[in-house]
């Protein structure tokens, strides 16, 4: 290292002897790192006397120091407000989460829309009407971000949820937006971006966002492009026609001149086994032609969503109350069954549902807890009835609040996609439910421990880059994502030899091991493996040019 001018004044914290993995993918090196006023003030050769006289010294021999991890796909929209501890993410080394995913979240809304969206995604986040866990004292994007700024466990950025915007303006009707409605939706997107959102998300297998045409989405993406944001779609299929659905998003955003970030970019179900190379070739062709594309994945094969999400889109028209009415009607319920089991509903990605792959992971009604941990097929066998009878009853009794694990992924696809040059990490972590997916508590240490150290799918330096500087670049963050002088001291100290996810499918809320220290703005949120009472997180807003 070249000789530098000694820093002014004592460091607040000196981290001595760390193996610095700086987030760029470069080889690691040994150094002392000085923190002052929440930023990385100095990086020096180990033992450099210019850093003497610090207020506190932390011996980091045997530990790796890297930037805080950025979760590019999080469902902590209410968890950050309800649970100040939030160890699910803080203990993994996550220092920034991107909220507002899959086209459904809680701003911008009016009173009626808020009630509807709270009902629609109670299986993701809790917060159903009548739940007193969170005070919903905001309506706009800016007001929601202001609410986060009162103090949260980790930092958070926000995507404007296109499905919520459509719900607000068009309602739950399966029809094209009128010219006036489209103009109003564009206005809401622009206002949200001006208030600090970093882009727009969609959930194109979730109602009502999936009712939008390509032309409508293109117009909204043109607004996003004007603000240098990005579009993050859960696209129209991860099963039958998955490649065509990916290509649709690439073409749409290129027409709009908008950056594209593909959410949980998997290739699932039997029809896509071994087809990851086809997806990556499609993306490489677009990247080589100048497209601005990135993607995220979680390092597990099962997915996680709500049971009601499996239903065909026509069954969702009119909103949650209309869904329940259709399920109660025998003739309509039989039509839903036919689409699910015989045709392959668009909610189940065009693939006929296999009930033995649908495991109940959570219920809203505690009286239904005995369903959790069993597949719909198993539950039906215990009751001596068909799987659809079991699923229909659960949907009605739990008022659409049940969450599921969907065991439809392929390990070879997971490994190949995570190696890609524009890959980032996203947990897609749903924290709600009796038996949540372990990705919510384990994604980031699982990348480091399982896929870097044990399997060698990525080098440790590459894995860290995927989880830090790459997402920071997508979010246009000028001072996060690297261990670099002048950058914010959002930092993680972990043991490369022992770091691992503690969460499993049997014990999904077990915290990771090998991550003793996590800092946000130089303040310890995890210290010696224990969550402190520090609430250093704030909203991270779109930076203006």
C-alpha positions as CSV (number, residue, x, y, z in Angstrom):
1,X,0.0,0.0,0.0
2,X,1.2,3.5,-0.8
3,X,2.0,5.9,2.0
4,X,-0.9,8.2,2.9
5,X,-1.3,11.3,4.9
6,X,-2.2,10.4,8.5
7,X,-5.9,10.8,9.3
8,X,-7.1,13.8,11.3
9,X,-7.9,13.0,14.9
10,X,-8.3,9.6,16.5
11,X,-10.4,6.8,14.9
12,X,-13.7,5.9,16.6
13,X,-12.8,2.3,15.9
14,X,-9.7,0.5,14.5
15,X,-10.3,-3.0,13.1
16,X,-6.9,-4.7,13.3
17,X,-5.5,-7.5,11.2
18,X,-8.6,-8.3,9.1
19,X,-8.6,-10.2,5.9
20,X,-10.2,-7.5,3.7
21,X,-12.5,-8.7,1.0
22,X,-13.3,-5.3,-0.5
23,X,-16.4,-6.2,-2.6
24,X,-14.8,-5.7,-6.0
25,X,-13.9,-9.3,-6.6
26,X,-10.2,-8.6,-6.2
27,X,-7.9,-10.8,-4.1
28,X,-8.2,-10.2,-0.4
29,X,-5.5,-8.6,1.6
30,X,-4.5,-8.1,5.3
31,X,-5.0,-4.6,6.7
32,X,-6.1,-2.3,9.5
33,X,-9.2,-0.3,8.9
34,X,-10.1,2.9,10.7
35,X,-13.7,4.1,11.2
36,X,-14.5,7.7,11.9
37,X,-17.9,9.4,11.9
38,X,-19.6,6.5,10.3
39,X,-17.3,6.2,7.4
40,X,-14.2,4.2,6.4
41,X,-11.5,6.8,7.1
42,X,-8.3,4.8,6.6
43,X,-7.1,1.5,5.3
44,X,-3.5,0.8,6.2
45,X,-1.0,-2.0,6.2
46,X,-1.4,-4.0,9.3
47,X,0.4,-2.4,12.3
48,X,0.7,1.1,10.6
49,X,1.6,3.5,13.5
50,X,-0.4,6.3,11.9
51,X,-3.6,4.8,13.3
52,X,-2.4,4.8,16.9
53,X,-4.5,6.4,19.6
54,X,-7.9,5.2,18.5
55,X,-10.9,5.2,20.9
56,X,-11.5,1.5,20.4
57,X,-9.6,-1.4,18.8
58,X,-11.1,-4.6,17.6
59,X,-8.8,-7.6,17.0
60,X,-10.0,-9.1,13.7
61,X,-7.3,-11.7,13.2
62,X,-8.9,-14.8,11.7
63,X,-11.8,-12.8,10.4
64,X,-12.7,-11.5,7.0
65,X,-14.0,-7.9,6.7
66,X,-16.3,-7.1,3.8
67,X,-19.0,-4.6,2.9
68,X,-22.5,-5.1,4.4
69,X,-24.7,-7.4,2.3
70,X,-27.5,-5.9,0.2
71,X,-30.6,-8.0,-0.1
72,X,-32.0,-7.2,-3.5
73,X,-35.3,-8.9,-2.9
74,X,-36.8,-8.6,0.6
75,X,-40.3,-8.8,2.0
76,X,-39.6,-6.9,5.3
77,X,-41.9,-4.1,4.5
78,X,-43.8,-4.5,7.8
79,X,-41.2,-6.6,9.7
80,X,-38.8,-3.7,9.9
81,X,-41.6,-1.7,11.7
82,X,-43.1,-4.5,13.7
83,X,-39.8,-6.1,15.0
84,X,-37.0,-3.7,15.9
85,X,-34.7,-6.6,16.5
86,X,-35.0,-8.0,13.0
87,X,-32.2,-10.5,13.6
88,X,-33.5,-12.5,10.7
89,X,-31.5,-10.2,8.4
90,X,-29.1,-8.3,10.7
91,X,-27.5,-11.5,11.9
92,X,-26.8,-12.5,8.3
93,X,-24.8,-9.4,7.7
94,X,-27.5,-7.7,5.7
95,X,-27.2,-3.9,6.0
96,X,-29.6,-2.9,3.3
97,X,-32.8,-4.5,2.0
98,X,-34.8,-3.6,-1.1
99,X,-38.6,-3.6,-0.3
100,X,-41.7,-3.1,-2.4
101,X,-41.2,-6.3,-4.3
102,X,-43.4,-8.4,-6.6
103,X,-45.7,-5.5,-7.4
104,X,-47.5,-5.5,-4.1
105,X,-46.7,-3.3,-1.1
106,X,-48.2,-0.5,1.0
107,X,-47.5,2.8,-0.8
108,X,-48.8,4.7,-2.7
109,X,-52.3,4.0,-1.4
110,X,-55.6,5.5,-0.4
111,X,-57.6,4.1,2.5
112,X,-59.5,1.6,0.5
113,X,-56.5,0.4,-1.4
114,X,-54.5,0.0,1.8
115,X,-57.3,-2.3,3.3
116,X,-57.2,-4.4,0.1
117,X,-53.5,-4.8,-0.2
118,X,-53.2,-5.6,3.5
119,X,-55.6,-8.5,2.9
120,X,-54.0,-9.6,-0.3
121,X,-50.5,-10.0,1.0
122,X,-51.2,-10.9,4.7
123,X,-49.6,-14.3,3.9
124,X,-46.3,-12.5,3.0
125,X,-46.2,-9.9,5.7
126,X,-49.0,-10.3,8.2
127,X,-50.7,-6.9,8.7
128,X,-54.2,-8.0,7.7
129,X,-57.0,-5.6,8.7
130,X,-57.5,-5.9,12.4
131,X,-53.8,-6.7,13.0
132,X,-52.6,-4.1,15.5
133,X,-48.9,-4.8,15.1
134,X,-48.1,-1.9,12.8
135,X,-49.6,1.6,12.8
136,X,-50.3,2.4,9.1
137,X,-49.8,6.1,9.4
138,X,-48.6,6.7,5.8
139,X,-50.2,6.8,2.3
140,X,-47.5,8.0,0.0
141,X,-44.1,6.6,-0.8
142,X,-42.4,9.5,0.8
143,X,-44.4,9.1,4.0
144,X,-43.5,5.4,4.2
145,X,-39.8,6.2,3.8
146,X,-40.2,8.9,6.5
147,X,-41.7,6.3,8.7
148,X,-38.6,4.1,8.2
149,X,-36.4,7.1,9.0
150,X,-37.6,7.0,12.6
151,X,-35.2,4.2,13.1
152,X,-35.1,0.5,11.9
153,X,-32.6,-2.4,12.3
154,X,-31.1,-2.2,8.8
155,X,-31.3,0.2,5.8
156,X,-34.0,-0.1,3.3
157,X,-34.7,1.1,-0.3
158,X,-38.1,0.9,-1.9
159,X,-39.6,-0.1,-5.3
160,X,-42.9,1.3,-6.3
161,X,-45.3,-1.7,-6.5
162,X,-47.0,-1.7,-9.9
163,X,-49.8,-4.0,-8.8
164,X,-50.7,-1.7,-5.9
165,X,-50.6,1.3,-8.2
166,X,-53.0,-0.5,-10.6
167,X,-55.2,-1.5,-7.7
168,X,-55.3,2.1,-6.6
169,X,-56.3,3.5,-10.0
170,X,-58.0,0.7,-12.0
171,X,-59.1,-1.7,-9.2
172,X,-59.2,-5.4,-9.6
173,X,-60.7,-5.5,-13.1
174,X,-59.0,-7.7,-15.8
175,X,-59.0,-5.1,-18.6
176,X,-56.7,-2.6,-20.2
177,X,-56.3,0.8,-18.4
178,X,-58.0,3.7,-20.0
179,X,-55.9,6.7,-21.2
180,X,-56.9,8.7,-18.1
181,X,-56.1,5.7,-15.8
182,X,-52.7,5.2,-17.5
183,X,-51.9,8.9,-17.1
184,X,-52.8,8.7,-13.4
185,X,-50.6,5.6,-12.9
186,X,-47.7,7.3,-14.6
187,X,-48.2,10.3,-12.3
188,X,-48.1,8.1,-9.2
189,X,-44.9,6.3,-10.3
190,X,-43.3,9.7,-11.0
191,X,-44.3,11.0,-7.6
192,X,-42.9,7.9,-5.9
193,X,-39.6,8.2,-7.7
194,X,-39.4,11.9,-6.8
195,X,-40.0,11.0,-3.2
196,X,-37.1,8.5,-3.2
197,X,-38.1,5.2,-4.6
198,X,-35.3,3.4,-6.6
199,X,-37.6,1.9,-9.3
200,X,-40.7,-0.1,-10.1
201,X,-41.6,-3.7,-9.3
202,X,-44.2,-6.0,-10.8
203,X,-45.7,-9.3,-9.8
204,X,-47.0,-10.6,-13.2
205,X,-48.4,-13.8,-11.8
206,X,-50.2,-11.9,-9.0
207,X,-53.5,-10.0,-9.4
208,X,-54.2,-7.3,-10.2
209,X,-50.7,-6.4,-11.5
210,X,-50.8,-9.3,-14.0
211,X,-53.7,-7.7,-15.8
212,X,-51.4,-5.0,-17.2
213,X,-50.6,-5.3,-20.9
214,X,-47.1,-4.9,-22.2
215,X,-48.0,-1.5,-23.6
216,X,-49.1,-0.3,-20.2
217,X,-45.9,-1.7,-18.5
218,X,-43.7,-0.1,-21.2
219,X,-45.3,3.3,-20.5
220,X,-44.6,3.0,-16.8
221,X,-41.0,1.9,-17.5
222,X,-40.5,5.0,-19.6
223,X,-41.3,7.0,-16.5
224,X,-38.8,5.0,-14.4
225,X,-36.1,5.5,-17.1
226,X,-36.5,9.3,-16.8
227,X,-35.5,9.1,-13.2
228,X,-32.6,6.6,-13.8
229,X,-34.4,3.9,-11.8
230,X,-34.9,0.3,-12.7
231,X,-37.7,-2.1,-13.4
232,X,-37.8,-5.3,-11.3
233,X,-40.4,-7.8,-12.6
234,X,-41.5,-11.1,-11.2
235,X,-42.4,-11.9,-14.7
236,X,-45.3,-13.9,-16.2
237,X,-43.9,-17.4,-15.8
238,X,-41.1,-19.3,-14.2
239,X,-42.5,-22.6,-15.6
240,X,-44.1,-23.2,-19.0
241,X,-43.0,-20.5,-21.4
242,X,-40.4,-19.2,-18.9
243,X,-37.8,-18.2,-21.6
244,X,-40.5,-16.3,-23.5
245,X,-41.5,-14.5,-20.3
246,X,-37.9,-13.5,-19.7
247,X,-37.5,-12.3,-23.3
248,X,-40.7,-10.3,-22.9
249,X,-39.2,-8.3,-20.1
250,X,-35.9,-7.8,-21.9
251,X,-37.7,-6.5,-25.0
252,X,-40.2,-4.4,-23.0
253,X,-37.5,-2.6,-21.1
254,X,-35.3,-2.1,-24.1
255,X,-38.2,-0.4,-25.9
256,X,-38.7,1.8,-22.8
257,X,-34.9,2.6,-22.4
258,X,-35.2,1.3,-18.8
259,X,-32.7,-0.7,-16.8
260,X,-33.9,-4.2,-15.9
261,X,-33.4,-6.3,-12.8
262,X,-34.9,-9.8,-13.0
263,X,-36.4,-10.9,-9.6
264,X,-35.5,-14.4,-8.3
265,X,-34.3,-15.4,-11.8
266,X,-35.0,-19.1,-11.6
267,X,-36.0,-21.8,-14.1
268,X,-38.4,-24.0,-12.3
269,X,-40.7,-27.1,-12.8
270,X,-39.8,-30.2,-14.8
271,X,-40.2,-28.4,-18.1
272,X,-37.1,-26.3,-17.3
273,X,-34.7,-28.8,-15.8
274,X,-31.2,-28.2,-17.2
275,X,-32.3,-25.1,-19.2
276,X,-30.4,-22.4,-17.3
277,X,-27.8,-22.1,-20.2
278,X,-30.6,-21.0,-22.5
279,X,-31.7,-18.2,-20.1
280,X,-28.1,-17.1,-19.7
281,X,-27.5,-17.1,-23.5
282,X,-30.6,-14.9,-23.9
283,X,-29.3,-12.4,-21.3
284,X,-25.7,-12.4,-22.7
285,X,-27.0,-11.6,-26.2
286,X,-29.0,-8.7,-24.7
287,X,-26.1,-7.5,-22.6
288,X,-23.7,-7.7,-25.5
289,X,-26.1,-5.5,-27.5
290,X,-26.0,-2.8,-24.8
291,X,-29.0,-3.7,-22.6
292,X,-28.7,-2.8,-18.9
293,X,-29.6,-6.0,-17.1
294,X,-29.0,-7.5,-13.7
295,X,-30.7,-10.3,-11.7
296,X,-31.0,-11.8,-8.3
297,X,-31.4,-15.4,-6.9
298,X,-31.6,-17.2,-3.6
299,X,-29.4,-20.3,-3.1
300,X,-32.2,-22.8,-2.6
301,X,-34.4,-24.9,-4.9
302,X,-37.9,-24.5,-3.4
303,X,-39.9,-21.3,-3.9
304,X,-42.3,-19.7,-1.4
305,X,-45.5,-17.8,-1.9
306,X,-49.2,-17.9,-0.9
307,X,-51.5,-20.8,-1.7
308,X,-54.0,-18.4,-3.3
309,X,-51.3,-17.3,-5.8
310,X,-51.7,-20.7,-7.5
311,X,-55.2,-19.9,-8.6
312,X,-55.9,-18.7,-12.2
313,X,-55.9,-15.0,-12.7
314,X,-59.6,-14.8,-13.6
315,X,-60.4,-16.2,-10.1
316,X,-58.7,-13.1,-8.6
317,X,-60.6,-10.5,-10.5
318,X,-62.5,-8.3,-8.1
319,X,-60.1,-8.8,-5.1
320,X,-60.0,-11.1,-2.1
321,X,-63.7,-11.1,-1.3
322,X,-64.5,-12.0,-4.8
323,X,-62.0,-14.9,-4.7
324,X,-63.6,-16.2,-1.5
325,X,-67.1,-16.0,-3.1
326,X,-65.9,-18.0,-6.1
327,X,-64.3,-20.7,-3.9
328,X,-67.6,-21.0,-2.0
329,X,-69.6,-21.6,-5.2
330,X,-69.3,-25.3,-6.2
331,X,-69.5,-24.8,-10.0
332,X,-66.9,-22.0,-10.0
333,X,-64.7,-23.9,-7.6
334,X,-64.7,-26.9,-10.0
335,X,-63.7,-24.6,-12.8
336,X,-60.8,-23.4,-10.7
337,X,-59.8,-27.0,-10.0
338,X,-59.9,-27.8,-13.7
339,X,-57.5,-24.9,-14.5
340,X,-55.2,-25.9,-11.6
341,X,-55.0,-29.6,-12.1
342,X,-55.8,-30.2,-15.8
343,X,-54.8,-27.1,-17.8
344,X,-52.1,-25.4,-15.7
345,X,-53.2,-22.1,-14.3
346,X,-51.2,-18.9,-15.0
347,X,-50.9,-18.5,-11.2
348,X,-49.0,-21.8,-11.2
349,X,-46.9,-20.7,-14.2
350,X,-48.8,-22.6,-16.8
351,X,-47.9,-26.0,-15.3
352,X,-50.6,-28.4,-13.9
353,X,-50.2,-28.3,-10.2
354,X,-48.6,-31.2,-8.4
355,X,-50.0,-31.2,-4.9
356,X,-47.2,-33.2,-3.4
357,X,-44.9,-30.3,-4.2
358,X,-47.1,-27.8,-2.3
359,X,-46.1,-27.7,1.4
360,X,-48.0,-25.5,3.8
361,X,-45.5,-23.3,5.6
362,X,-47.8,-20.9,7.4
363,X,-51.4,-20.1,8.3
364,X,-53.1,-16.9,9.5
365,X,-55.5,-18.8,11.7
366,X,-53.7,-20.5,14.6
367,X,-56.4,-23.1,14.7
368,X,-55.1,-24.5,11.4
369,X,-51.5,-24.9,12.6
370,X,-51.7,-28.7,12.2
371,X,-51.6,-28.1,8.4
372,X,-48.1,-26.7,8.6
373,X,-45.2,-28.8,7.5
374,X,-47.3,-31.2,5.3
375,X,-47.9,-31.1,1.6
376,X,-51.5,-30.7,0.3
377,X,-51.2,-34.3,-1.0
378,X,-50.2,-35.6,2.5
379,X,-53.0,-33.7,4.1
380,X,-55.6,-35.0,1.7
381,X,-54.3,-38.6,2.2
382,X,-54.8,-38.2,6.0
383,X,-58.3,-37.0,5.5
384,X,-59.3,-39.5,2.8
385,X,-60.2,-36.8,0.3
386,X,-58.9,-35.3,-2.9
387,X,-56.1,-32.6,-2.7
388,X,-58.4,-30.0,-4.2
389,X,-61.0,-30.5,-1.5
390,X,-58.2,-30.0,1.1
391,X,-56.8,-26.9,-0.6
392,X,-60.2,-25.3,-1.2
393,X,-61.2,-25.8,2.5
394,X,-57.9,-24.3,3.7
395,X,-58.2,-21.3,1.4
396,X,-61.7,-20.6,2.8
397,X,-61.0,-21.3,6.4
398,X,-57.7,-19.3,6.4
399,X,-59.3,-16.5,4.3
400,X,-56.5,-16.8,1.7
401,X,-53.8,-16.2,4.4
402,X,-51.9,-19.5,4.0
403,X,-48.3,-19.5,2.7
404,X,-46.6,-22.4,0.9
405,X,-43.2,-23.8,0.0
406,X,-43.2,-25.0,-3.6
407,X,-40.7,-27.7,-4.3
408,X,-40.1,-27.2,-8.0
409,X,-36.5,-26.0,-8.4
410,X,-33.4,-27.6,-9.9
411,X,-29.9,-27.5,-8.2
412,X,-28.0,-27.4,-11.5
413,X,-30.0,-24.3,-12.6
414,X,-29.4,-22.6,-9.3
415,X,-25.6,-23.1,-9.6
416,X,-25.3,-22.0,-13.2
417,X,-27.3,-18.8,-12.8
418,X,-25.5,-17.7,-9.6
419,X,-22.2,-17.7,-11.6
420,X,-23.4,-15.2,-14.1
421,X,-21.7,-11.9,-14.6
422,X,-24.7,-9.8,-13.6
423,X,-25.9,-12.0,-10.7
424,X,-26.7,-10.5,-7.3
425,X,-28.2,-12.1,-4.1
426,X,-31.8,-11.7,-3.0
427,X,-33.4,-13.7,-0.2
428,X,-37.0,-13.3,-1.3
429,X,-37.4,-13.9,2.4
430,X,-41.0,-14.2,3.7
431,X,-40.7,-13.9,7.4
432,X,-44.4,-14.7,8.1
433,X,-45.7,-18.1,8.8
434,X,-45.1,-21.0,11.2
435,X,-42.4,-22.6,9.1
436,X,-41.0,-20.0,6.7
437,X,-38.5,-20.8,4.0
438,X,-35.0,-21.0,5.5
439,X,-33.8,-18.5,2.9
440,X,-35.3,-15.7,5.0
441,X,-32.7,-16.4,7.8
442,X,-29.9,-18.0,5.8
443,X,-29.4,-16.8,2.2
444,X,-26.2,-14.8,2.7
445,X,-24.2,-17.1,4.9
446,X,-25.4,-20.0,2.7
447,X,-23.8,-18.3,-0.3
448,X,-20.5,-17.9,1.7
449,X,-20.5,-21.2,3.5
450,X,-22.1,-23.7,1.2
451,X,-21.6,-22.3,-2.3
452,X,-18.2,-20.6,-1.9
453,X,-16.3,-22.6,0.8
454,X,-17.8,-26.1,0.5
455,X,-18.8,-26.4,-3.2
456,X,-16.5,-23.8,-4.8
457,X,-19.2,-22.6,-7.2
458,X,-17.9,-19.1,-6.5
459,X,-14.7,-17.9,-4.9
460,X,-15.1,-16.1,-1.6
461,X,-14.1,-12.8,-3.2
462,X,-16.6,-13.3,-6.1
463,X,-19.4,-14.3,-3.7
464,X,-18.9,-11.2,-1.7
465,X,-18.9,-9.0,-4.9
466,X,-22.2,-10.6,-5.9
467,X,-23.7,-9.6,-2.5
468,X,-22.2,-6.1,-2.2
469,X,-20.7,-4.0,-5.0
470,X,-22.9,-5.4,-7.7
471,X,-26.2,-4.6,-6.0
472,X,-24.8,-1.2,-4.9
473,X,-24.1,-0.4,-8.6
474,X,-27.6,-1.4,-9.6
475,X,-29.0,0.9,-6.9
476,X,-26.7,3.7,-8.0
477,X,-25.2,4.0,-4.5
478,X,-22.0,6.1,-4.7
479,X,-20.7,5.3,-1.2
480,X,-21.8,1.7,-0.4
481,X,-20.8,-1.8,-1.5
482,X,-17.0,-1.6,-1.1
483,X,-14.4,-1.5,1.7
484,X,-12.9,1.8,0.4
485,X,-11.8,5.0,2.1
486,X,-14.7,7.5,2.2
487,X,-17.4,4.9,1.9
488,X,-20.0,4.3,4.6
489,X,-18.9,1.9,7.3
490,X,-21.6,-0.7,6.6
491,X,-19.4,-3.7,7.3
492,X,-19.5,-7.4,8.2
493,X,-16.8,-9.4,10.0
494,X,-17.2,-13.1,9.5
495,X,-15.1,-16.3,9.9
496,X,-14.4,-17.7,6.5
497,X,-13.8,-21.2,8.0
498,X,-17.1,-21.5,9.9
499,X,-19.7,-19.1,8.4
500,X,-22.8,-21.0,7.6
501,X,-26.6,-20.7,7.6
502,X,-28.1,-22.1,10.7
503,X,-31.6,-22.2,9.2
504,X,-32.9,-25.4,7.8
505,X,-36.3,-26.5,6.5
506,X,-36.9,-28.2,9.8
507,X,-35.6,-25.3,11.9
508,X,-36.0,-22.2,9.6
509,X,-35.6,-19.5,12.2
510,X,-32.2,-20.6,13.4
511,X,-29.6,-17.8,13.1
512,X,-26.4,-18.2,11.2
513,X,-23.0,-19.0,12.7
514,X,-19.6,-17.4,12.0
515,X,-20.8,-13.8,11.8
516,X,-19.7,-12.1,15.0
517,X,-19.9,-8.4,14.0
518,X,-22.1,-6.3,11.7
519,X,-22.0,-2.5,11.5
520,X,-24.2,0.2,9.9
521,X,-22.6,3.6,9.7
522,X,-19.9,2.4,12.0
523,X,-22.4,1.4,14.8
524,X,-22.6,-2.2,15.9
525,X,-26.0,-3.8,15.2
526,X,-24.4,-7.3,15.9
527,X,-21.6,-7.4,18.4
528,X,-19.9,-10.6,19.5
529,X,-22.7,-12.5,17.8
530,X,-25.5,-10.7,19.8
531,X,-28.0,-8.2,18.5
532,X,-27.5,-4.8,20.1
533,X,-30.3,-2.3,20.7
534,X,-29.0,0.0,17.9
535,X,-31.5,1.1,15.2
536,X,-29.0,2.5,12.7
537,X,-31.1,1.7,9.6
538,X,-32.8,4.4,7.6
539,X,-34.3,4.8,4.2
540,X,-31.9,4.8,1.2
541,X,-33.5,7.0,-1.4
542,X,-32.9,7.4,-5.1
543,X,-30.1,9.9,-5.5
544,X,-30.8,12.9,-7.8
545,X,-28.5,13.7,-10.6
